[in-house]
C-alpha cells in the first residue's frame, strides 16, 4: 500500500495482522534517507532506496485487533527530519 498516495486519509483499516506500508518519494531529497514507522510504543527504521526513493516495511509481529496510533516520518540523507504523517490504524480480522 502506498501510504503517501492518499494524503487526506487519517484512518486506515486493515484486515491483516501484519500490515505492509510502502511509498515512493519522488523528490531527490528523500532518496537515500530513512523512514521511521511508529505504532504505539514500537518503532522501526527502514532505509529509502537511493536509486528510486522507494521503501517498504511489513510489521514484524501480529497486531491484535484494535485501533493504533501510527506515525510515519521520513528523514533525508542529510539528517533533516520531515513532518510526521499521523494516522489511526484499525486492525480488524
Biopython code that builds the backbone (N, CA, C, O; Angstrom):
import numpy as np
from Bio.PDB.StructureBuilder import StructureBuilder

atoms = [
    (1, "UNK", "N", (0.837, -1.179, 0.000)),
    (1, "UNK", "CA", (0.000, 0.000, 0.000)),
    (1, "UNK", "C", (0.874, 1.230, 0.000)),
    (1, "UNK", "O", (1.723, 1.382, 0.878)),
    (2, "UNK", "N", (0.689, 2.105, -0.955)),
    (2, "UNK", "CA", (1.434, 3.354, -0.979)),
    (2, "UNK", "C", (0.798, 4.306, 0.014)),
    (2, "UNK", "O", (-0.227, 4.928, -0.269)),
    (3, "UNK", "N", (1.411, 4.412, 1.171)),
    (3, "UNK", "CA", (0.825, 5.173, 2.263)),
    (3, "UNK", "C", (0.746, 6.662, 1.977)),
    (3, "UNK", "O", (-0.081, 7.353, 2.572)),
    (4, "UNK", "N", (1.574, 7.170, 1.094)),
    (4, "UNK", "CA", (1.571, 8.593, 0.790)),
    (4, "UNK", "C", (0.635, 8.950, -0.356)),
    (4, "UNK", "O", (0.465, 10.131, -0.660)),
    (5, "UNK", "N", (0.023, 7.959, -0.999)),
    (5, "UNK", "CA", (-0.828, 8.202, -2.164)),
    (5, "UNK", "C", (-2.151, 8.869, -1.799)),
    (5, "UNK", "O", (-2.768, 9.506, -2.653)),
    (6, "UNK", "N", (-2.596, 8.739, -0.561)),
    (6, "UNK", "CA", (-3.871, 9.316, -0.119)),
    (6, "UNK", "C", (-3.624, 10.240, 1.065)),
    (6, "UNK", "O", (-3.897, 9.865, 2.206)),
    (7, "UNK", "N", (-3.112, 11.444, 0.812)),
    (7, "UNK", "CA", (-2.709, 12.315, 1.917)),
    (7, "UNK", "C", (-3.843, 12.757, 2.833)),
    (7, "UNK", "O", (-3.580, 13.116, 3.981)),
    (8, "UNK", "N", (-5.089, 12.745, 2.375)),
    (8, "UNK", "CA", (-6.193, 13.170, 3.214)),
    (8, "UNK", "C", (-6.710, 12.100, 4.156)),
    (8, "UNK", "O", (-7.510, 12.387, 5.047)),
    (9, "UNK", "N", (-6.259, 10.866, 3.965)),
    (9, "UNK", "CA", (-6.752, 9.756, 4.777)),
    (9, "UNK", "C", (-6.081, 9.789, 6.148)),
    (9, "UNK", "O", (-4.855, 9.824, 6.244)),
    (10, "UNK", "N", (-6.882, 9.779, 7.199)),
    (10, "UNK", "CA", (-6.345, 9.787, 8.560)),
    (10, "UNK", "C", (-6.641, 8.494, 9.300)),
    (10, "UNK", "O", (-6.071, 8.237, 10.360)),
    (11, "UNK", "N", (-7.541, 7.671, 8.739)),
    (11, "UNK", "CA", (-7.862, 6.372, 9.331)),
    (11, "UNK", "C", (-7.614, 5.312, 8.270)),
    (11, "UNK", "O", (-8.130, 5.402, 7.156)),
    (12, "UNK", "N", (-6.826, 4.314, 8.619)),
    (12, "UNK", "CA", (-6.567, 3.200, 7.708)),
    (12, "UNK", "C", (-7.074, 1.924, 8.353)),
    (12, "UNK", "O", (-6.745, 1.633, 9.503)),
    (13, "UNK", "N", (-7.865, 1.170, 7.629)),
    (13, "UNK", "CA", (-8.364, -0.109, 8.122)),
    (13, "UNK", "C", (-7.666, -1.233, 7.377)),
    (13, "UNK", "O", (-7.542, -1.197, 6.153)),
    (14, "UNK", "N", (-7.214, -2.226, 8.120)),
    (14, "UNK", "CA", (-6.526, -3.377, 7.540)),
    (14, "UNK", "C", (-7.100, -4.652, 8.124)),
    (14, "UNK", "O", (-7.455, -4.700, 9.302)),
    (15, "UNK", "N", (-7.191, -5.695, 7.291)),
    (15, "UNK", "CA", (-7.655, -6.994, 7.767)),
    (15, "UNK", "C", (-6.482, -7.960, 7.877)),
    (15, "UNK", "O", (-6.661, -9.178, 7.850)),
    (16, "UNK", "N", (-5.297, -7.410, 8.000)),
    (16, "UNK", "CA", (-4.057, -8.171, 8.086)),
    (16, "UNK", "C", (-3.375, -7.849, 9.414)),
    (16, "UNK", "O", (-3.172, -6.677, 9.733)),
    (17, "UNK", "N", (-3.023, -8.857, 10.178)),
    (17, "UNK", "CA", (-2.371, -8.634, 11.471)),
    (17, "UNK", "C", (-0.937, -8.136, 11.330)),
    (17, "UNK", "O", (-0.358, -7.635, 12.294)),
    (18, "UNK", "N", (-0.355, -8.271, 10.130)),
    (18, "UNK", "CA", (0.994, -7.767, 9.854)),
    (18, "UNK", "C", (0.939, -6.874, 8.606)),
    (18, "UNK", "O", (1.360, -7.289, 7.526)),
    (19, "UNK", "N", (0.426, -5.663, 8.756)),
    (19, "UNK", "CA", (0.250, -4.801, 7.588)),
    (19, "UNK", "C", (1.586, -4.381, 6.973)),
    (19, "UNK", "O", (2.602, -4.274, 7.660)),
    (20, "UNK", "N", (1.553, -4.148, 5.665)),
    (20, "UNK", "CA", (2.706, -3.638, 4.935)),
    (20, "UNK", "C", (2.438, -2.193, 4.558)),
    (20, "UNK", "O", (1.345, -1.848, 4.109)),
    (21, "UNK", "N", (3.439, -1.358, 4.742)),
    (21, "UNK", "CA", (3.381, 0.047, 4.361)),
    (21, "UNK", "C", (4.507, 0.294, 3.368)),
    (21, "UNK", "O", (5.600, -0.253, 3.514)),
    (22, "UNK", "N", (4.242, 1.115, 2.361)),
    (22, "UNK", "CA", (5.273, 1.432, 1.386)),
    (22, "UNK", "C", (4.946, 2.771, 0.734)),
    (22, "UNK", "O", (3.823, 3.266, 0.817)),
    (23, "UNK", "N", (5.940, 3.331, 0.094)),
    (23, "UNK", "CA", (5.746, 4.581, -0.645)),
    (23, "UNK", "C", (6.947, 4.784, -1.554)),
    (23, "UNK", "O", (7.958, 4.090, -1.449)),
    (24, "UNK", "N", (6.808, 5.742, -2.438)),
    (24, "UNK", "CA", (7.914, 6.144, -3.287)),
    (24, "UNK", "C", (8.005, 7.660, -3.205)),
    (24, "UNK", "O", (7.070, 8.373, -3.572)),
    (25, "UNK", "N", (9.133, 8.139, -2.723)),
    (25, "UNK", "CA", (9.360, 9.572, -2.608)),
    (25, "UNK", "C", (9.936, 10.057, -3.925)),
    (25, "UNK", "O", (11.014, 9.628, -4.336)),
    (26, "UNK", "N", (9.223, 10.944, -4.582)),
    (26, "UNK", "CA", (9.609, 11.375, -5.926)),
    (26, "UNK", "C", (10.729, 12.412, -5.924)),
    (26, "UNK", "O", (11.445, 12.532, -6.918)),
    (27, "UNK", "N", (10.898, 13.156, -4.847)),
    (27, "UNK", "CA", (11.917, 14.204, -4.835)),
    (27, "UNK", "C", (13.299, 13.618, -4.554)),
    (27, "UNK", "O", (13.416, 12.530, -3.990)),
    (28, "UNK", "N", (14.325, 14.333, -4.942)),
    (28, "UNK", "CA", (15.700, 13.903, -4.694)),
    (28, "UNK", "C", (16.026, 13.944, -3.206)),
    (28, "UNK", "O", (16.913, 13.225, -2.748)),
    (29, "UNK", "N", (15.319, 14.776, -2.448)),
    (29, "UNK", "CA", (15.618, 14.941, -1.024)),
    (29, "UNK", "C", (15.443, 13.631, -0.264)),
    (29, "UNK", "O", (16.254, 13.306, 0.603)),
    (30, "UNK", "N", (14.389, 12.874, -0.580)),
    (30, "UNK", "CA", (14.109, 11.653, 0.173)),
    (30, "UNK", "C", (14.989, 10.472, -0.188)),
    (30, "UNK", "O", (15.101, 9.527, 0.593)),
    (31, "UNK", "N", (15.607, 10.506, -1.336)),
    (31, "UNK", "CA", (16.370, 9.349, -1.793)),
    (31, "UNK", "C", (17.621, 9.151, -0.940)),
    (31, "UNK", "O", (18.438, 10.057, -0.780)),
    (32, "UNK", "N", (17.744, 7.949, -0.402)),
    (32, "UNK", "CA", (18.911, 7.623, 0.407)),
    (32, "UNK", "C", (18.746, 7.908, 1.879)),
    (32, "UNK", "O", (19.656, 7.636, 2.662)),
    (33, "UNK", "N", (17.622, 8.444, 2.277)),
    (33, "UNK", "CA", (17.366, 8.706, 3.687)),
    (33, "UNK", "C", (16.760, 7.488, 4.358)),
    (33, "UNK", "O", (17.039, 6.350, 3.983)),
    (34, "UNK", "N", (15.925, 7.746, 5.356)),
    (34, "UNK", "CA", (15.266, 6.658, 6.058)),
    (34, "UNK", "C", (13.867, 7.074, 6.482)),
    (34, "UNK", "O", (13.534, 8.258, 6.529)),
    (35, "UNK", "N", (13.060, 6.070, 6.788)),
    (35, "UNK", "CA", (11.693, 6.288, 7.242)),
    (35, "UNK", "C", (11.552, 5.669, 8.629)),
    (35, "UNK", "O", (11.959, 4.529, 8.856)),
    (36, "UNK", "N", (10.978, 6.423, 9.540)),
    (36, "UNK", "CA", (10.688, 5.924, 10.891)),
    (36, "UNK", "C", (9.194, 5.618, 10.966)),
    (36, "UNK", "O", (8.359, 6.469, 10.658)),
    (37, "UNK", "N", (8.870, 4.394, 11.378)),
    (37, "UNK", "CA", (7.488, 3.950, 11.493)),
    (37, "UNK", "C", (7.237, 3.610, 12.949)),
    (37, "UNK", "O", (7.957, 2.804, 13.539)),
    (38, "UNK", "N", (6.207, 4.230, 13.534)),
    (38, "UNK", "CA", (5.895, 4.011, 14.943)),
    (38, "UNK", "C", (4.437, 3.605, 15.067)),
    (38, "UNK", "O", (3.547, 4.300, 14.577)),
    (39, "UNK", "N", (4.195, 2.476, 15.725)),
    (39, "UNK", "CA", (2.847, 2.070, 16.108)),
    (39, "UNK", "C", (2.884, 1.855, 17.609)),
    (39, "UNK", "O", (3.616, 1.004, 18.113)),
    (40, "UNK", "N", (2.078, 2.645, 18.319)),
    (40, "UNK", "CA", (2.110, 2.580, 19.783)),
    (40, "UNK", "C", (3.489, 2.966, 20.276)),
    (40, "UNK", "O", (3.974, 4.058, 19.976)),
    (41, "UNK", "N", (4.126, 2.083, 21.029)),
    (41, "UNK", "CA", (5.465, 2.347, 21.556)),
    (41, "UNK", "C", (6.563, 1.654, 20.747)),
    (41, "UNK", "O", (7.743, 1.787, 21.071)),
    (42, "UNK", "N", (6.189, 0.917, 19.700)),
    (42, "UNK", "CA", (7.156, 0.189, 18.878)),
    (42, "UNK", "C", (7.608, 1.060, 17.714)),
    (42, "UNK", "O", (6.787, 1.649, 17.010)),
    (43, "UNK", "N", (8.935, 1.135, 17.517)),
    (43, "UNK", "CA", (9.495, 1.997, 16.481)),
    (43, "UNK", "C", (10.479, 1.199, 15.624)),
    (43, "UNK", "O", (11.294, 0.433, 16.138)),
    (44, "UNK", "N", (10.385, 1.395, 14.301)),
    (44, "UNK", "CA", (11.270, 0.745, 13.354)),
    (44, "UNK", "C", (11.761, 1.764, 12.329)),
    (44, "UNK", "O", (11.082, 2.750, 12.043)),
    (45, "UNK", "N", (12.939, 1.513, 11.787)),
    (45, "UNK", "CA", (13.519, 2.383, 10.766)),
    (45, "UNK", "C", (13.775, 1.566, 9.504)),
    (45, "UNK", "O", (14.283, 0.447, 9.565)),
    (46, "UNK", "N", (13.416, 2.141, 8.367)),
    (46, "UNK", "CA", (13.583, 1.495, 7.067)),
    (46, "UNK", "C", (14.383, 2.446, 6.173)),
    (46, "UNK", "O", (14.117, 3.647, 6.145)),
    (47, "UNK", "N", (15.346, 1.911, 5.455)),
    (47, "UNK", "CA", (16.134, 2.731, 4.536)),
    (47, "UNK", "C", (15.346, 3.000, 3.250)),
    (47, "UNK", "O", (14.620, 2.137, 2.757)),
    (48, "UNK", "N", (15.504, 4.211, 2.722)),
    (48, "UNK", "CA", (14.898, 4.593, 1.450)),
    (48, "UNK", "C", (15.894, 4.252, 0.347)),
    (48, "UNK", "O", (17.073, 4.594, 0.442)),
    (49, "UNK", "N", (15.424, 3.582, -0.692)),
    (49, "UNK", "CA", (16.290, 3.202, -1.805)),
    (49, "UNK", "C", (16.846, 4.461, -2.472)),
    (49, "UNK", "O", (16.075, 5.287, -2.960)),
    (50, "UNK", "N", (18.170, 4.620, -2.502)),
    (50, "UNK", "CA", (18.743, 5.836, -3.095)),
    (50, "UNK", "C", (18.544, 5.933, -4.599)),
    (50, "UNK", "O", (18.630, 7.025, -5.160)),
    (51, "UNK", "N", (18.282, 4.817, -5.260)),
    (51, "UNK", "CA", (18.108, 4.830, -6.715)),
    (51, "UNK", "C", (16.758, 5.386, -7.135)),
    (51, "UNK", "O", (16.673, 6.165, -8.084)),
    (52, "UNK", "N", (15.690, 4.984, -6.426)),
    (52, "UNK", "CA", (14.353, 5.400, -6.879)),
    (52, "UNK", "C", (13.466, 6.005, -5.792)),
    (52, "UNK", "O", (12.331, 6.382, -6.084)),
    (53, "UNK", "N", (13.944, 6.111, -4.549)),
    (53, "UNK", "CA", (13.166, 6.742, -3.485)),
    (53, "UNK", "C", (12.081, 5.858, -2.893)),
    (53, "UNK", "O", (11.217, 6.357, -2.172)),
    (54, "UNK", "N", (12.098, 4.557, -3.174)),
    (54, "UNK", "CA", (11.045, 3.673, -2.658)),
    (54, "UNK", "C", (11.460, 3.048, -1.325)),
    (54, "UNK", "O", (12.645, 2.916, -1.020)),
    (55, "UNK", "N", (10.456, 2.670, -0.550)),
    (55, "UNK", "CA", (10.674, 1.925, 0.688)),
    (55, "UNK", "C", (9.455, 1.069, 0.950)),
    (55, "UNK", "O", (8.363, 1.351, 0.456)),
    (56, "UNK", "N", (9.650, 0.017, 1.735)),
    (56, "UNK", "CA", (8.559, -0.881, 2.099)),
    (56, "UNK", "C", (8.872, -1.498, 3.455)),
    (56, "UNK", "O", (10.028, -1.772, 3.777)),
    (57, "UNK", "N", (7.825, -1.709, 4.241)),
    (57, "UNK", "CA", (8.003, -2.279, 5.570)),
    (57, "UNK", "C", (6.768, -3.092, 5.933)),
    (57, "UNK", "O", (5.641, -2.614, 5.803)),
    (58, "UNK", "N", (6.986, -4.323, 6.386)),
    (58, "UNK", "CA", (5.914, -5.171, 6.907)),
    (58, "UNK", "C", (6.110, -5.304, 8.401)),
    (58, "UNK", "O", (7.199, -5.634, 8.870)),
    (59, "UNK", "N", (5.040, -5.042, 9.152)),
    (59, "UNK", "CA", (5.129, -5.115, 10.608)),
    (59, "UNK", "C", (5.562, -6.525, 11.006)),
    (59, "UNK", "O", (4.974, -7.495, 10.529)),
    (60, "UNK", "N", (6.588, -6.670, 11.877)),
    (60, "UNK", "CA", (7.186, -7.980, 12.135)),
    (60, "UNK", "C", (6.415, -8.902, 13.066)),
    (60, "UNK", "O", (6.657, -10.109, 13.073)),
    (61, "UNK", "N", (5.490, -8.357, 13.851)),
    (61, "UNK", "CA", (4.708, -9.196, 14.762)),
    (61, "UNK", "C", (3.224, -9.018, 14.465)),
    (61, "UNK", "O", (2.809, -8.021, 13.873)),
    (62, "UNK", "N", (2.434, -10.002, 14.885)),
    (62, "UNK", "CA", (0.988, -9.865, 14.764)),
    (62, "UNK", "C", (0.491, -8.730, 15.656)),
    (62, "UNK", "O", (0.896, -8.612, 16.812)),
    (63, "UNK", "N", (-0.384, -7.904, 15.107)),
    (63, "UNK", "CA", (-1.071, -6.878, 15.886)),
    (63, "UNK", "C", (-2.452, -7.412, 16.250)),
    (63, "UNK", "O", (-3.139, -7.991, 15.409)),
    (64, "UNK", "N", (-2.854, -7.219, 17.492)),
    (64, "UNK", "CA", (-4.200, -7.603, 17.906)),
    (64, "UNK", "C", (-5.213, -6.691, 17.228)),
    (64, "UNK", "O", (-4.890, -5.561, 16.862)),
    (65, "UNK", "N", (-6.429, -7.177, 17.062)),
    (65, "UNK", "CA", (-7.495, -6.323, 16.554)),
    (65, "UNK", "C", (-7.642, -5.119, 17.482)),
    (65, "UNK", "O", (-7.576, -5.243, 18.705)),
    (66, "UNK", "N", (-7.842, -3.958, 16.873)),
    (66, "UNK", "CA", (-8.000, -2.737, 17.657)),
    (66, "UNK", "C", (-7.519, -1.539, 16.862)),
    (66, "UNK", "O", (-7.205, -1.646, 15.677)),
    (67, "UNK", "N", (-7.465, -0.399, 17.530)),
    (67, "UNK", "CA", (-7.047, 0.857, 16.920)),
    (67, "UNK", "C", (-5.699, 1.269, 17.497)),
    (67, "UNK", "O", (-5.489, 1.231, 18.709)),
    (68, "UNK", "N", (-4.790, 1.663, 16.611)),
    (68, "UNK", "CA", (-3.427, 2.036, 16.988)),
    (68, "UNK", "C", (-3.101, 3.415, 16.430)),
    (68, "UNK", "O", (-3.605, 3.810, 15.379)),
    (69, "UNK", "N", (-2.254, 4.136, 17.146)),
    (69, "UNK", "CA", (-1.688, 5.370, 16.618)),
    (69, "UNK", "C", (-0.518, 4.996, 15.730)),
    (69, "UNK", "O", (0.344, 4.215, 16.133)),
    (70, "UNK", "N", (-0.480, 5.546, 14.521)),
    (70, "UNK", "CA", (0.565, 5.258, 13.547)),
    (70, "UNK", "C", (1.208, 6.564, 13.122)),
    (70, "UNK", "O", (0.518, 7.522, 12.776)),
    (71, "UNK", "N", (2.534, 6.598, 13.150)),
    (71, "UNK", "CA", (3.289, 7.764, 12.709)),
    (71, "UNK", "C", (4.337, 7.303, 11.715)),
    (71, "UNK", "O", (5.020, 6.304, 11.938)),
    (72, "UNK", "N", (4.461, 8.041, 10.609)),
    (72, "UNK", "CA", (5.469, 7.752, 9.602)),
    (72, "UNK", "C", (6.184, 9.059, 9.285)),
    (72, "UNK", "O", (5.563, 10.059, 8.925)),
    (73, "UNK", "N", (7.528, 9.024, 9.431)),
    (73, "UNK", "CA", (8.309, 10.242, 9.205)),
    (73, "UNK", "C", (9.552, 9.897, 8.395)),
    (73, "UNK", "O", (10.273, 8.953, 8.717)),
    (74, "UNK", "N", (9.793, 10.673, 7.341)),
    (74, "UNK", "CA", (10.988, 10.490, 6.515)),
    (74, "UNK", "C", (12.077, 11.447, 6.991)),
    (74, "UNK", "O", (11.802, 12.575, 7.400)),
    (75, "UNK", "N", (13.304, 10.974, 6.927)),
    (75, "UNK", "CA", (14.480, 11.782, 7.212)),
    (75, "UNK", "C", (15.379, 11.695, 5.986)),
    (75, "UNK", "O", (15.673, 10.600, 5.505)),
    (76, "UNK", "N", (15.817, 12.853, 5.478)),
    (76, "UNK", "CA", (16.632, 12.807, 4.263)),
    (76, "UNK", "C", (18.058, 12.364, 4.572)),
    (76, "UNK", "O", (18.423, 12.191, 5.735)),
    (77, "UNK", "N", (18.859, 12.183, 3.527)),
    (77, "UNK", "CA", (20.211, 11.659, 3.692)),
    (77, "UNK", "C", (21.132, 12.621, 4.448)),
    (77, "UNK", "O", (22.210, 12.223, 4.889)),
    (78, "UNK", "N", (20.716, 13.883, 4.601)),
    (78, "UNK", "CA", (21.495, 14.845, 5.377)),
    (78, "UNK", "C", (21.079, 14.883, 6.837)),
    (78, "UNK", "O", (21.685, 15.600, 7.635)),
    (79, "UNK", "N", (20.036, 14.108, 7.204)),
    (79, "UNK", "CA", (19.577, 14.062, 8.590)),
    (79, "UNK", "C", (18.455, 15.023, 8.919)),
    (79, "UNK", "O", (18.111, 15.183, 10.090)),
    (80, "UNK", "N", (17.876, 15.666, 7.923)),
    (80, "UNK", "CA", (16.763, 16.587, 8.154)),
    (80, "UNK", "C", (15.465, 15.801, 8.258)),
    (80, "UNK", "O", (15.102, 15.062, 7.343)),
    (81, "UNK", "N", (14.764, 15.968, 9.387)),
    (81, "UNK", "CA", (13.502, 15.257, 9.618)),
    (81, "UNK", "C", (12.354, 15.928, 8.883)),
    (81, "UNK", "O", (12.238, 17.154, 8.863)),
    (82, "UNK", "N", (11.514, 15.107, 8.282)),
    (82, "UNK", "CA", (10.290, 15.599, 7.675)),
    (82, "UNK", "C", (9.184, 15.678, 8.720)),
    (82, "UNK", "O", (9.363, 15.258, 9.863)),
    (83, "UNK", "N", (8.062, 16.209, 8.321)),
    (83, "UNK", "CA", (6.898, 16.295, 9.210)),
    (83, "UNK", "C", (6.241, 14.926, 9.272)),
    (83, "UNK", "O", (5.956, 14.336, 8.230)),
    (84, "UNK", "N", (5.992, 14.402, 10.484)),
    (84, "UNK", "CA", (5.369, 13.075, 10.578)),
    (84, "UNK", "C", (3.959, 13.069, 9.997)),
    (84, "UNK", "O", (3.210, 14.036, 10.135)),
    (85, "UNK", "N", (3.618, 11.975, 9.353)),
    (85, "UNK", "CA", (2.241, 11.723, 8.905)),
    (85, "UNK", "C", (1.600, 10.886, 9.988)),
    (85, "UNK", "O", (2.129, 9.834, 10.346)),
    (86, "UNK", "N", (0.470, 11.329, 10.519)),
    (86, "UNK", "CA", (-0.195, 10.673, 11.631)),
    (86, "UNK", "C", (-1.501, 10.040, 11.171)),
    (86, "UNK", "O", (-2.274, 10.651, 10.433)),
    (87, "UNK", "N", (-1.740, 8.799, 11.619)),
    (87, "UNK", "CA", (-2.931, 8.048, 11.236)),
    (87, "UNK", "C", (-3.460, 7.273, 12.433)),
    (87, "UNK", "O", (-2.743, 7.029, 13.404)),
    (88, "UNK", "N", (-4.720, 6.895, 12.342)),
    (88, "UNK", "CA", (-5.277, 5.854, 13.211)),
    (88, "UNK", "C", (-5.325, 4.597, 12.368)),
    (88, "UNK", "O", (-5.949, 4.575, 11.307)),
    (89, "UNK", "N", (-4.669, 3.556, 12.837)),
    (89, "UNK", "CA", (-4.635, 2.282, 12.141)),
    (89, "UNK", "C", (-5.598, 1.339, 12.838)),
    (89, "UNK", "O", (-5.451, 1.063, 14.028)),
    (90, "UNK", "N", (-6.588, 0.843, 12.096)),
    (90, "UNK", "CA", (-7.574, -0.079, 12.646)),
    (90, "UNK", "C", (-7.282, -1.467, 12.082)),
    (90, "UNK", "O", (-7.326, -1.674, 10.869)),
    (91, "UNK", "N", (-6.982, -2.418, 12.972)),
    (91, "UNK", "CA", (-6.787, -3.813, 12.592)),
    (91, "UNK", "C", (-8.070, -4.536, 12.927)),
    (91, "UNK", "O", (-8.493, -4.557, 14.083)),
    (92, "UNK", "N", (-8.696, -5.132, 11.917)),
    (92, "UNK", "CA", (-9.948, -5.855, 12.127)),
    (92, "UNK", "C", (-9.905, -7.124, 11.288)),
    (92, "UNK", "O", (-10.135, -7.088, 10.079)),
    (93, "UNK", "N", (-9.609, -8.249, 11.940)),
    (93, "UNK", "CA", (-9.538, -9.511, 11.216)),
    (93, "UNK", "C", (-10.757, -10.337, 11.577)),
    (93, "UNK", "O", (-10.915, -11.453, 11.082)),
]
sb = StructureBuilder()
sb.init_structure("model")
sb.init_model(0)
sb.init_chain("A")
sb.init_seg("    ")
for serial, (resi, resn, name, xyz) in enumerate(atoms, 1):
    if name == "N":
        sb.init_residue(resn, " ", resi, " ")
    sb.init_atom(name, np.array(xyz, "f"), 0.0, 1.0, " ", f" {name:<3s}", serial, name[0])
structure = sb.get_structure()
